[in-house]
């Protein structure tokens, strides 16, 4: 098992919040506060998501991720579980996703008009 903490900027609160990603061979769990999105491995099938919707968890903090986010997380998890990425490399790749997401989130429009939307 591997646990990685990502600090993702929350426009709703004006600071970075911790999102914990727990990687295991059979599942990946992304937790923020009391909400968790779970991605379960299925041999010869696509992984399946359950629990809270990851996009909804992020939206609660006014984070609007690109639609590809779940696929990126699955890609890193699969590479780790299959031995292509070691622990330090998986941390590095997840932090690259964190940086990318923060760049998008921190660059949201900042006019008074958009402040009400975000």
N, C-alpha and C positions, 0 to 999 in steps of 0.2 A: 504494500500500500504506500501511496505517496500523497502528501498534503501540500498544497501550494496556496499561499495567500496572495490575492491580487488586490491592489488598492486602486479602486475605480472612482473617478471624480463624479460626484452627484450634484448636478445643477440645482436640484430641489433643496439640498441642504447646504450647498456652497463649500463642501469639503470632500475629501476622499473617504470612501467607505470600504470596509474589508469584505471581500467575496472569497470564500474558501472553496477550493476545488480539491476534492478527494478522489484519487485515482486508485482503483482496485482492478483486478483482472476481469471481474464480472460486471462492474458498473463504475460510472463516474457520477459523482454528486457535486453539484454547485449549490452552496448554501450562503444565504445572506440573512442575518438575523434569524427569524423562525421559518423562513421560506426555503424550500429546497427543490431543485430540478434534478431529476435522476435520469441518466442515460444507461440503459442496460444492454449488455452485449448479448448477441444471439448468433451462434455459429451459422455460417452460410446465409445469413440474412442481415439486413440493415439493423443497426442498433435502434432501440425504441425508447422514446422519452416519456417519462411519467412524473407524477408529483406536480409541483407548481410549474407553470410555463416560464422558462427562463426570460423570455421577452417581457412578460408581465412583471417579473421580479425587478428587472432593470427599469422598466417604465415607472414603477412606483417611486424611483429615485430620479425621475425625469431623464433617464438615459435611454436613448433611442438607437440601438445598435443596428448595423447593417444586417440584412437577412442571412448572410453567410456565416454569422458568428457561431451558430450551433455546429455547422459543418467543420469550421476551423478547430473547435474544441474536440470534436470527434476525431479529427485527423491526428491531432497531437496525442490523444489518449490511445488510439489504435497503434500509433508508432511506438509508444511507450510499452503497451501491453504485449506487443510482438517483439520487443527487444531492439528495435531500431533506434530508439532514443533512451539513453541512460537517465538516471534521476536528475543530474545537473543540467543535462540538455533539455529535458522536459520543462524544468523550471525556467530556463532561458527562453524557450519558445513560448511558454505561457505568458512570461513577462513582456515578450515582444507583442503579443496580442493585447495585453494590458496597455502598453504604450500607444498602440494604434487606436484602441478604443478611447483612451483618454484624450488623444489628439483630436479625435472627432468630437467628443463631448465638450471639451474645453473651448472648441472653436465655434460653438453654436452662435447664432446671431444674438447680438447684445443690445439691440435697440429696445426702447420701451414697448413697442408693439410686440416683439417676439418674447420679451421677458414674461409676458402673461401666458404665452403658449408653452414655453419650456419651464 
